[in-house]
Amino acid sequence: MFQTDENFTGLNISEEVTSDCLNETSMNLEVKLPGEVLVYGENNNIVFCMITSNVFKPLTVLYGRVVGVTVSNKTISGLQEPVNITFPLQPCPVNQSMGTNVSFSCQFFNFSDNNYHSEGCSTHYEQGQDRVLCSCNHLTYFAVLMISPPLAMNDEVALSYISLIGCSVSLLFLIFTVGLYIRQRLRRVTGLADVSLKLHINLAVALILLNLHFLLMKQVSSMVSSGACIYVGLLLHYSLLATFSWMAIEGFHLYLLLVRIFNIYISRYLLKLCLVGWGFPAVIVIIVVIINREAYGPVTLPSSEVNTTTTKICYLSDEVAKVVTTVGFVSLVLLFNLGILGMAARRVLSMSVAQGGTVDVARGRVKRDLYTLLGISCLLGVTWGLVFFSFVQLATPGLYLFCVLNSLQGFFICVWILVSMRKSSNRCTESVTHSVTHSTKT
């Protein structure tokens, strides 16, 4: 604790800290306060502290330390001369493994929402330097967050257009496919009562909702009324959960077809799956709203460039709920479906080997099996797992691949559904023809 008087012209604080990864190495953290703090009155107590606590220590905080610089019982903000805090960087096995795939961001902890923000703080760091300089125009609790490296502006624009075009194409094809299925059902076309096909249609409807609200979220967030943004954010979250619920159901149904081949009858099977596919996401959304009524609304996305217009979308703003209900749930579904895909690939390969045949026949069978596995991959949504690989060395290429494949997922599933409808119709036509021929001969 330090006290100001009429002769106060500034204050330099140096504190020795120790790295968590190299306990034998000490470093000096430096804080430089401007004399402007005296404007807020004399004989003030300046409180300096360095906290290592689970409350302030997400995995992204550098060394897990938060630096507090405050004036007792006063709010200091809008300083003309900034407060400079120098965070030393020490060679650490963890940091070296990250290589250039980490950026530093100076932020402060806001107790009102228990989150970190960068307003009023600027970060001064270049690759290879041994320290990070934070310059802020207010006093509070500061930390350096380790974040993924920012994308270049041209990459952001390109990815935005890819997502926009891909989702629009998928939306149109999904609506066409669902409309064609409904039309064929109303005409009582045979072969459309297959359970697998009905599951595909439910997944297509969930993807229609997801793509529609994804395309609306950015435009609605700029509207004056917040009610529309809350509505879009809530339904976007619901449709995302519903999409992955139906992907998990596709995996479960495929598991039954692969494992319980001769005993897969379940009473009211489709009804129960619909209750899970559409009801489970609704329960999650209702729980989120009950816990935090302001959980949905405008969300500001971090920009990769300085002095650029921030991007706002309508989605889930509660970080804890976002991690649990989105990242956690999606990760579980992807792990489950990856296991199912591996099981399906093993079964397809074993059947292909058992059938044998000439080289040309085997080559055609391999091509057919490859198409089958690619189609199953789209149904199970395994391409969404690419987002987890975007944090490693091939971050930008991984994001491009992620946007292309997942924005066009609806289109790929439409092709799969149309082929399935055609095969089901052909099978029923052949069955009817065979029955008529057999009756005629009899």
CORJOGI-V773132 format. One record per backbone hydrogen bond with DSSP energy under -1.0 kcal/mol. CO is the residue of the C=O (numbers start at 1). NH is the residue of the N-H. If there is no record, write none. Layout:
co:CO nh:NH
co:CO nh:NH
//
This chain:
co:2 nh:46
co:4 nh:43
co:5 nh:8
co:11 nh:33
co:13 nh:31
co:15 nh:29
co:17 nh:27
co:22 nh:25
co:25 nh:19
co:27 nh:17
co:29 nh:15
co:30 nh:86
co:31 nh:13
co:32 nh:84
co:33 nh:11
co:34 nh:37
co:35 nh:38
co:36 nh:39
co:37 nh:40
co:38 nh:41
co:44 nh:4
co:45 nh:72
co:46 nh:2
co:47 nh:70
co:49 nh:68
co:51 nh:66
co:58 nh:61
co:60 nh:146
co:61 nh:64
co:62 nh:65
co:66 nh:51
co:67 nh:142
co:68 nh:49
co:70 nh:47
co:71 nh:74
co:76 nh:139
co:83 nh:136
co:84 nh:32
co:85 nh:134
co:86 nh:30
co:87 nh:132
co:92 nh:96
co:93 nh:97
co:98 nh:101
co:103 nh:147
co:105 nh:145
co:107 nh:143
co:108 nh:117
co:110 nh:114
co:110 nh:115
co:115 nh:110
co:117 nh:108
co:118 nh:121
co:120 nh:137
co:122 nh:135
co:124 nh:133
co:126 nh:129
co:130 nh:89
co:132 nh:87
co:133 nh:124
co:134 nh:85
co:135 nh:122
co:136 nh:83
co:137 nh:79
co:140 nh:69
co:141 nh:109
co:142 nh:67
co:143 nh:107
co:144 nh:62
co:145 nh:105
co:147 nh:103
co:152 nh:156
co:153 nh:157
co:154 nh:158
co:155 nh:159
co:156 nh:160
co:157 nh:161
co:158 nh:162
co:159 nh:163
co:160 nh:164
co:161 nh:165
co:162 nh:166
co:163 nh:167
co:164 nh:168
co:165 nh:169
co:166 nh:170
co:167 nh:171
co:168 nh:172
co:169 nh:173
co:170 nh:174
co:171 nh:175
co:172 nh:176
co:173 nh:177
co:174 nh:178
co:175 nh:179
co:176 nh:180
co:177 nh:181
co:178 nh:182
co:179 nh:183
co:180 nh:184
co:181 nh:185
co:182 nh:186
co:183 nh:187
co:184 nh:189
co:185 nh:188
co:194 nh:198
co:195 nh:199
co:196 nh:200
co:197 nh:201
co:198 nh:202
co:199 nh:203
co:200 nh:204
co:201 nh:205
co:202 nh:206
co:203 nh:207
co:204 nh:208
co:205 nh:209
co:206 nh:210
co:207 nh:211
co:208 nh:212
co:209 nh:213
co:210 nh:214
co:211 nh:215
co:212 nh:216
co:213 nh:217
co:216 nh:220
co:217 nh:221
co:220 nh:223
co:226 nh:230
co:227 nh:231
co:228 nh:232
co:229 nh:233
co:230 nh:234
co:231 nh:235
co:232 nh:236
co:233 nh:237
co:234 nh:238
co:235 nh:239
co:236 nh:240
co:237 nh:241
co:238 nh:242
co:239 nh:243
co:240 nh:244
co:241 nh:245
co:242 nh:246
co:243 nh:247
co:244 nh:248
co:245 nh:249
co:246 nh:250
co:247 nh:251
co:248 nh:252
co:249 nh:253
co:250 nh:254
co:251 nh:255
co:252 nh:256
co:253 nh:257
co:254 nh:258
co:255 nh:259
co:259 nh:261
co:266 nh:269
co:268 nh:272
co:269 nh:273
co:270 nh:274
co:271 nh:275
co:272 nh:276
co:273 nh:277
co:274 nh:278
co:275 nh:279
co:276 nh:280
co:279 nh:283
co:280 nh:284
co:281 nh:285
co:282 nh:286
co:283 nh:287
co:284 nh:288
co:285 nh:289
co:286 nh:290
co:287 nh:291
co:288 nh:292
co:292 nh:295
co:295 nh:317
co:297 nh:315
co:299 nh:313
co:311 nh:301
co:313 nh:299
co:315 nh:297
co:318 nh:322
co:319 nh:323
co:320 nh:324
co:321 nh:325
co:322 nh:326
co:322 nh:327
co:323 nh:328
co:326 nh:330
co:327 nh:331
co:328 nh:332
co:329 nh:333
co:330 nh:334
co:331 nh:335
co:332 nh:336
co:333 nh:337
co:334 nh:338
co:335 nh:339
co:336 nh:340
co:337 nh:341
co:338 nh:342
co:339 nh:343
co:340 nh:344
co:341 nh:345
co:342 nh:346
co:343 nh:347
co:344 nh:348
co:345 nh:349
co:346 nh:350
co:347 nh:351
co:348 nh:352
co:349 nh:353
co:350 nh:354
co:351 nh:355
co:352 nh:356
co:358 nh:362
co:359 nh:363
co:360 nh:364
co:361 nh:365
co:362 nh:366
co:363 nh:367
co:364 nh:368
co:365 nh:369
co:366 nh:370
co:367 nh:371
co:368 nh:372
co:369 nh:373
co:370 nh:374
co:371 nh:375
co:372 nh:376
co:373 nh:377
co:374 nh:378
co:375 nh:379
co:376 nh:380
co:377 nh:382
co:381 nh:384
co:382 nh:385
co:383 nh:386
co:384 nh:387
co:385 nh:388
co:389 nh:392
co:393 nh:395
co:394 nh:398
co:395 nh:399
co:396 nh:400
co:397 nh:401
co:398 nh:402
co:399 nh:403
co:400 nh:404
co:401 nh:405
co:402 nh:406
co:403 nh:407
co:404 nh:408
co:408 nh:412
co:409 nh:413
co:410 nh:414
co:411 nh:415
co:412 nh:416
co:413 nh:417
co:414 nh:418
co:415 nh:419
co:416 nh:420
co:417 nh:421
co:418 nh:422
co:419 nh:423
co:420 nh:424
co:421 nh:425
co:422 nh:426
co:423 nh:427
co:424 nh:428
co:425 nh:429
co:426 nh:430
co:427 nh:431
co:428 nh:432
co:429 nh:433
co:430 nh:434
co:431 nh:435
co:432 nh:436
co:433 nh:437
co:434 nh:438
co:435 nh:439
co:436 nh:440
co:437 nh:441
co:438 nh:442
//
